[in-house]
Amino acid sequence: MTLTEIIDYFKSKLNLSKFMDSLERKTDFYDESENGSEENGSVGNLESIPYFNSGNSDAKSSNAGRISQNKDEPLIKLTNVWKIYQMGEVEFAALKGINLEIYEGEFLIILGPSGSGKSTMMNLLGCLDIPSKGTVCLNSKDISELNESELAIIRGKMIGFIFQSFNLLPTLNTEENVLLPMEFQEEDRQLARKKASYLLDIVGLSNKRQNLPSQLSGGQRQRVAIARSLAVNPPIILADEPTGNLDTKTGYYILDFLDELHTREGKTIIIVTHDVELVRYATRVVYIRDGEIEKIETRTKNESGVENEQGTKNEANLN
């Protein structure tokens, strides 16, 4: 099937929001160690990236999600948020009374060990789930009051997801996978292809446009998924362990790129991770453990220490 046929099929046969959920939730990742290092399509220098070159502004989406509220108001606000799962006759609280405000233009790291509730929080921040109790507001809208179609629109236009695991459609080539979200937004085909082309340049895969996922290494597949997440130029980038399955060089490239998106484009970057090394990129760090926020610290980028909201400087660690 061609890309157009696939899009038409899903639009006619499936609930769009459920299909997009399947792309976001039911993912599978190929471990980098099984596919070798990035010997082909290597990443380049950030200074040469066309995304940050104003001369390529035509390729950036003019229809990207826009934030209309006052910057003094939180972009995302969690108020007394609980997420409770029913496990047989037992209730398990993955999140317990979370209160958090995230402002436009922040680079926020949510840091916690396995089982801390950080992935559950990511699902709520990304409108992939709704709270059991409390409210999650995105751009002053309570997501619990939105239906599935409205949530899908928010995800499609305002939030770019970068997951540790990804699902590239196996019958589509690299370029077609990047085009997919733009097809759902019914963007002009010529402009969409131009954007897909420079997004693949960004992630160092300009020579892999026609390759199927099965012809790419694990790290290359992840970079295709990252390019896809930027396709509609969303104002919010939400990343779950974005470097977890990448070699060190490629991992730092991706983090530096996200940092450039924050610095030059003013995007709100939210990273969920267990890796304390990532905090050097953050303007704030939220420590979470056992479903509760332990502390929130502000910091200056590239400093090893962090300063909490009471002004105490600490070294970041989870021990």
FIDREN-736223 format. One record per residue (C-alpha): residue in three letters; x negated, y, z negated. Coordinates in Angstrom, 1 decimal. Last residue first. Layout:
BEGIN
<ALA,<X,Y,Z>>
...
end
This chain:
BEGIN
<ASN,<-20.6,7.3,-46.0>>
<LEU,<-19.0,9.2,-43.2>>
<ASN,<-21.6,11.8,-42.6>>
<ALA,<-21.9,15.5,-41.6>>
<GLU,<-24.4,17.4,-43.7>>
<ASN,<-22.7,19.9,-46.0>>
<LYS,<-22.4,23.7,-46.4>>
<THR,<-19.8,24.9,-48.9>>
<GLY,<-17.8,27.9,-47.7>>
<GLN,<-14.4,26.9,-49.1>>
<GLU,<-13.2,26.2,-45.5>>
<ASN,<-16.1,23.8,-45.1>>
<GLU,<-19.4,24.6,-43.6>>
<VAL,<-21.2,22.2,-41.3>>
<GLY,<-24.9,21.2,-41.1>>
<SER,<-26.7,20.0,-38.0>>
<GLU,<-26.2,23.2,-36.2>>
<ASN,<-25.6,23.0,-32.4>>
<LYS,<-22.4,25.0,-32.5>>
<THR,<-21.7,27.1,-35.6>>
<ARG,<-19.5,25.4,-38.1>>
<THR,<-16.1,25.3,-39.8>>
<GLU,<-15.2,22.4,-42.0>>
<ILE,<-11.9,20.7,-42.8>>
<LYS,<-11.7,18.2,-45.6>>
<GLU,<-10.4,14.8,-46.6>>
<ILE,<-7.5,14.7,-44.2>>
<GLU,<-5.3,11.7,-44.9>>
<GLY,<-4.6,8.4,-43.1>>
<ASP,<-7.2,6.3,-44.9>>
<ARG,<-9.9,8.8,-44.0>>
<ILE,<-10.0,11.9,-41.9>>
<TYR,<-12.6,14.6,-41.6>>
<VAL,<-11.6,17.6,-39.4>>
<VAL,<-14.6,19.4,-37.9>>
<ARG,<-14.4,22.9,-36.6>>
<THR,<-16.4,24.9,-33.9>>
<ALA,<-17.7,21.6,-32.6>>
<TYR,<-20.6,20.7,-30.3>>
<ARG,<-23.0,19.7,-33.1>>
<VAL,<-20.2,17.4,-34.4>>
<LEU,<-20.9,14.9,-31.7>>
<GLU,<-23.7,13.2,-33.6>>
<VAL,<-21.3,12.2,-36.3>>
<ASP,<-19.8,9.5,-34.1>>
<HIS,<-16.5,8.2,-35.4>>
<THR,<-14.6,10.0,-32.7>>
<VAL,<-11.5,12.0,-31.7>>
<ILE,<-12.4,15.0,-29.6>>
<ILE,<-10.2,18.1,-29.1>>
<ILE,<-11.2,20.7,-26.6>>
<THR,<-9.1,23.9,-26.1>>
<LYS,<-10.2,25.4,-22.8>>
<GLY,<-11.8,28.8,-22.7>>
<GLU,<-13.1,28.3,-19.2>>
<ARG,<-16.8,29.2,-19.7>>
<THR,<-17.4,28.1,-23.3>>
<HIS,<-14.9,25.3,-23.7>>
<LEU,<-15.3,23.9,-20.2>>
<GLU,<-19.1,24.2,-20.6>>
<ASP,<-18.9,22.2,-23.8>>
<LEU,<-16.9,19.5,-22.0>>
<PHE,<-19.7,19.4,-19.4>>
<ASP,<-22.3,19.2,-22.1>>
<LEU,<-20.4,16.3,-23.7>>
<ILE,<-20.2,14.5,-20.3>>
<TYR,<-23.9,15.0,-19.6>>
<TYR,<-24.7,13.8,-23.1>>
<GLY,<-22.9,10.6,-22.5>>
<THR,<-24.5,10.1,-19.1>>
<LYS,<-27.9,10.3,-20.6>>
<THR,<-27.1,8.1,-23.6>>
<ASP,<-25.4,5.3,-21.7>>
<LEU,<-21.7,5.3,-21.7>>
<ASN,<-19.1,3.1,-23.5>>
<GLY,<-18.3,5.3,-26.5>>
<THR,<-19.0,8.6,-24.7>>
<PRO,<-15.4,9.9,-24.6>>
<GLU,<-14.5,8.5,-28.0>>
<ASP,<-10.9,9.6,-27.5>>
<ALA,<-10.8,12.9,-25.7>>
<LEU,<-8.0,15.5,-25.6>>
<ILE,<-8.6,18.4,-23.1>>
<ILE,<-6.1,21.2,-23.4>>
<PRO,<-5.5,24.0,-20.8>>
<PRO,<-5.0,21.5,-18.0>>
<ASN,<-6.7,21.9,-14.7>>
<VAL,<-4.3,19.6,-12.8>>
<ALA,<-7.0,17.2,-11.7>>
<LEU,<-9.1,17.4,-15.0>>
<SER,<-8.0,14.0,-16.3>>
<ARG,<-8.6,12.5,-12.9>>
<ALA,<-12.2,13.6,-13.0>>
<ILE,<-12.6,12.0,-16.4>>
<ALA,<-11.1,8.8,-15.0>>
<VAL,<-13.6,8.8,-12.2>>
<ARG,<-16.3,9.3,-14.8>>
<GLN,<-15.1,6.2,-16.7>>
<ARG,<-15.2,4.2,-13.5>>
<GLN,<-18.8,5.3,-12.9>>
<GLY,<-19.8,4.3,-16.4>>
<GLY,<-18.3,0.8,-16.0>>
<SER,<-20.0,0.3,-12.6>>
<LEU,<-18.1,0.8,-9.4>>
<GLN,<-17.2,-1.5,-6.5>>
<SER,<-14.2,-3.0,-8.4>>
<PRO,<-12.8,0.5,-8.8>>
<LEU,<-12.6,0.8,-5.0>>
<ASN,<-15.1,2.9,-3.3>>
<GLN,<-14.1,5.6,-0.7>>
<ARG,<-15.1,8.6,-2.7>>
<LYS,<-18.3,7.0,-4.0>>
<ASN,<-20.9,9.4,-2.5>>
<SER,<-19.4,12.5,-4.3>>
<LEU,<-19.6,10.6,-7.6>>
<GLY,<-21.7,12.9,-9.7>>
<VAL,<-19.0,13.9,-12.2>>
<ILE,<-18.7,17.4,-10.9>>
<ASP,<-18.9,16.3,-7.3>>
<LEU,<-16.0,14.0,-7.9>>
<LEU,<-14.1,17.1,-9.1>>
<TYR,<-15.2,18.9,-6.0>>
<SER,<-13.6,16.4,-3.7>>
<ALA,<-10.4,15.9,-5.8>>
<LYS,<-9.8,19.7,-5.7>>
<LYS,<-10.1,19.8,-1.9>>
<ARG,<-7.9,16.8,-1.6>>
<ALA,<-5.2,18.5,-3.8>>
<LEU,<-5.5,21.7,-1.8>>
<GLN,<-4.7,19.8,1.4>>
<ARG,<-1.9,17.8,-0.1>>
<ASP,<-0.1,20.8,-1.7>>
<GLU,<0.8,19.7,-5.3>>
<GLU,<3.8,17.4,-5.9>>
<GLN,<3.0,17.2,-9.6>>
<PHE,<3.1,13.4,-9.3>>
<GLU,<0.7,13.7,-6.3>>
<MET,<-1.6,15.9,-8.4>>
<PRO,<-1.7,13.1,-11.0>>
<LEU,<-2.8,10.5,-8.4>>
<LEU,<-5.4,12.5,-6.5>>
<VAL,<-8.2,11.4,-8.8>>
<ASN,<-7.2,7.7,-8.1>>
<GLU,<-7.0,8.4,-4.4>>
<GLU,<-10.6,9.8,-4.4>>
<THR,<-12.0,6.7,-6.1>>
<ASN,<-10.2,4.2,-3.9>>
<LEU,<-6.7,2.9,-4.7>>
<THR,<-5.8,-0.8,-4.9>>
<PRO,<-7.3,-1.2,-8.4>>
<LEU,<-5.4,1.6,-10.0>>
<LEU,<-7.8,3.0,-12.5>>
<ASN,<-6.9,2.2,-16.1>>
<PHE,<-9.2,3.7,-18.7>>
<SER,<-10.7,2.9,-22.1>>
<GLN,<-12.6,5.4,-24.2>>
<PHE,<-9.9,7.8,-23.2>>
<ILE,<-10.1,11.3,-21.6>>
<PHE,<-6.7,12.8,-21.5>>
<GLY,<-6.0,16.2,-19.9>>
<ILE,<-3.1,17.9,-21.6>>
<MET,<-0.9,20.8,-20.3>>
<LYS,<0.6,19.7,-17.0>>
<GLY,<1.2,16.0,-17.0>>
<ARG,<1.4,15.5,-20.8>>
<ILE,<3.9,18.3,-21.1>>
<ILE,<5.9,17.0,-18.1>>
<ALA,<5.9,13.5,-19.7>>
<LEU,<7.2,14.9,-22.9>>
<GLU,<10.1,16.6,-21.1>>
<SER,<10.9,13.3,-19.3>>
<GLU,<10.9,11.3,-22.5>>
<ASN,<13.2,13.7,-24.4>>
<LEU,<12.0,16.7,-26.5>>
<GLU,<13.2,17.4,-30.0>>
<SER,<10.4,15.4,-31.7>>
<ILE,<7.9,17.5,-29.7>>
<ASP,<8.7,20.6,-31.7>>
<LYS,<7.9,23.4,-29.3>>
<SER,<5.8,26.4,-30.6>>
<ASN,<3.0,25.7,-28.0>>
<LEU,<2.9,22.2,-29.2>>
<CYS,<4.6,21.6,-32.5>>
<VAL,<4.3,18.4,-34.5>>
<THR,<6.8,18.1,-37.3>>
<GLY,<7.3,16.0,-40.5>>
<LYS,<8.4,12.4,-40.8>>
<SER,<8.1,9.4,-38.5>>
<PRO,<6.0,11.5,-36.1>>
<ILE,<6.3,11.3,-32.3>>
<ASP,<4.2,9.5,-29.9>>
<LEU,<2.2,10.1,-26.7>>
<CYS,<2.6,13.8,-27.2>>
<GLY,<-1.2,14.2,-27.0>>
<LEU,<-1.5,15.5,-30.6>>
<LEU,<0.7,12.7,-31.8>>
<ASN,<-1.4,10.0,-30.0>>
<MET,<-4.6,11.6,-31.3>>
<MET,<-3.3,11.4,-34.8>>
<THR,<-2.7,7.7,-34.4>>
<SER,<-6.2,7.4,-33.1>>
<LYS,<-7.6,9.3,-36.1>>
<GLY,<-5.7,7.1,-38.6>>
<SER,<-8.8,6.1,-40.7>>
<GLY,<-8.8,2.5,-39.4>>
<SER,<-12.3,2.8,-37.9>>
<PRO,<-14.2,5.6,-39.5>>
<GLY,<-13.3,9.3,-39.2>>
<LEU,<-14.1,12.5,-37.3>>
<ILE,<-11.6,14.8,-35.6>>
<ILE,<-13.8,17.2,-33.7>>
<LEU,<-12.3,20.5,-32.6>>
<PHE,<-13.7,22.9,-30.0>>
<GLU,<-11.2,25.8,-30.3>>
<GLY,<-10.0,28.0,-27.5>>
<GLU,<-6.3,28.0,-28.5>>
<TYR,<-5.8,27.3,-32.1>>
<ILE,<-5.3,24.0,-33.9>>
<GLU,<-3.4,24.0,-37.2>>
<LEU,<-3.3,20.9,-39.5>>
<ASN,<-1.2,19.5,-42.2>>
<ILE,<-1.0,15.7,-42.5>>
<GLY,<1.3,14.2,-45.1>>
<LYS,<0.2,10.6,-44.8>>
<LEU,<-0.8,9.1,-41.5>>
<ALA,<-1.1,5.3,-40.8>>
<ALA,<1.6,4.6,-43.4>>
<PHE,<2.3,0.9,-43.3>>
<GLU,<5.8,-0.4,-44.3>>
<VAL,<6.2,-4.0,-45.2>>
<GLU,<9.2,-6.3,-44.4>>
<GLY,<7.8,-7.2,-41.0>>
<MET,<5.2,-4.6,-40.2>>
<GLN,<7.2,-1.3,-40.0>>
<TYR,<4.9,1.5,-39.0>>
<ILE,<4.9,4.9,-40.6>>
<LYS,<3.5,8.1,-39.2>>
<TRP,<3.7,11.0,-41.6>>
<VAL,<3.2,14.7,-40.7>>
<ASN,<3.6,17.3,-43.4>>
<THR,<3.3,20.0,-40.8>>
<LEU,<1.2,19.5,-37.7>>
<LYS,<0.6,22.6,-35.6>>
<ILE,<-0.8,22.8,-32.1>>
<LEU,<-1.4,26.1,-30.3>>
<PRO,<-1.5,27.9,-33.6>>
<GLU,<-0.4,31.6,-33.6>>
<ASP,<-3.0,34.4,-33.3>>
<LYS,<-3.4,33.5,-29.7>>
<ASN,<0.2,34.7,-29.1>>
<GLN,<2.2,32.2,-27.0>>
<SER,<2.3,31.7,-23.3>>
<ILE,<-0.1,28.9,-22.8>>
<ARG,<-0.3,28.0,-19.1>>
<GLY,<-0.2,24.5,-17.6>>
<ALA,<-2.1,24.5,-14.3>>
<ASN,<-0.2,25.7,-11.3>>
<SER,<-3.1,27.9,-9.9>>
<SER,<-5.1,24.7,-9.8>>
<LYS,<-8.8,25.2,-9.3>>
<ALA,<-9.9,24.5,-5.7>>
<ASP,<-9.4,28.1,-4.7>>
<SER,<-11.7,29.2,-7.5>>
<ASN,<-14.6,27.5,-5.9>>
<GLY,<-16.6,30.7,-5.5>>
<SER,<-16.3,31.2,-9.2>>
<ASN,<-18.8,28.4,-9.7>>
<PHE,<-18.2,26.6,-13.0>>
<TYR,<-16.3,23.8,-11.3>>
<PRO,<-18.9,23.7,-8.5>>
<ILE,<-21.5,22.1,-10.8>>
<SER,<-25.0,23.3,-10.0>>
<GLU,<-25.7,24.7,-13.4>>
<LEU,<-24.5,21.4,-15.0>>
<ASN,<-27.4,19.6,-13.4>>
<GLY,<-26.5,16.2,-11.9>>
<VAL,<-25.0,12.9,-12.8>>
<SER,<-26.1,9.8,-10.9>>
<GLY,<-24.0,8.4,-8.2>>
<ASN,<-26.0,5.2,-8.2>>
<GLU,<-28.4,3.8,-10.8>>
<GLU,<-25.9,4.6,-13.6>>
<SER,<-26.8,1.6,-15.8>>
<GLY,<-25.7,-2.0,-15.3>>
<ASN,<-22.3,-3.5,-15.0>>
<GLU,<-21.9,-5.7,-18.0>>
<SER,<-23.6,-3.4,-20.3>>
<GLU,<-21.3,-0.6,-19.2>>
<ASP,<-18.3,-2.5,-20.6>>
<TYR,<-15.4,-2.6,-18.2>>
<PHE,<-12.4,-0.8,-19.7>>
<ASP,<-8.7,-1.7,-19.8>>
<THR,<-5.7,0.5,-20.4>>
<LYS,<-2.1,0.0,-21.3>>
<ARG,<-1.5,3.3,-23.1>>
<GLU,<-2.2,6.2,-20.7>>
<LEU,<-1.4,4.6,-17.4>>
<SER,<1.6,2.8,-18.9>>
<ASP,<2.8,6.0,-20.5>>
<MET,<2.7,7.6,-17.0>>
<PHE,<5.0,4.8,-15.8>>
<LYS,<7.3,5.3,-18.7>>
<SER,<7.5,9.0,-18.0>>
<LEU,<8.2,8.4,-14.3>>
<ASN,<11.1,6.0,-14.9>>
<LEU,<10.6,3.5,-12.2>>
<LYS,<11.9,2.5,-8.9>>
<SER,<12.2,5.6,-6.8>>
<LYS,<9.3,7.6,-8.2>>
<PHE,<7.1,4.5,-8.6>>
<TYR,<7.7,3.5,-5.0>>
<ASP,<7.2,6.9,-3.6>>
<ILE,<3.9,7.3,-5.4>>
<ILE,<2.7,3.8,-4.2>>
<GLU,<3.7,4.5,-0.7>>
<THR,<1.9,7.8,-0.6>>
<LEU,<-1.3,6.2,-2.0>>
<THR,<-1.1,3.5,0.7>>
<MET,<0.0,0.0,0.0>>
end
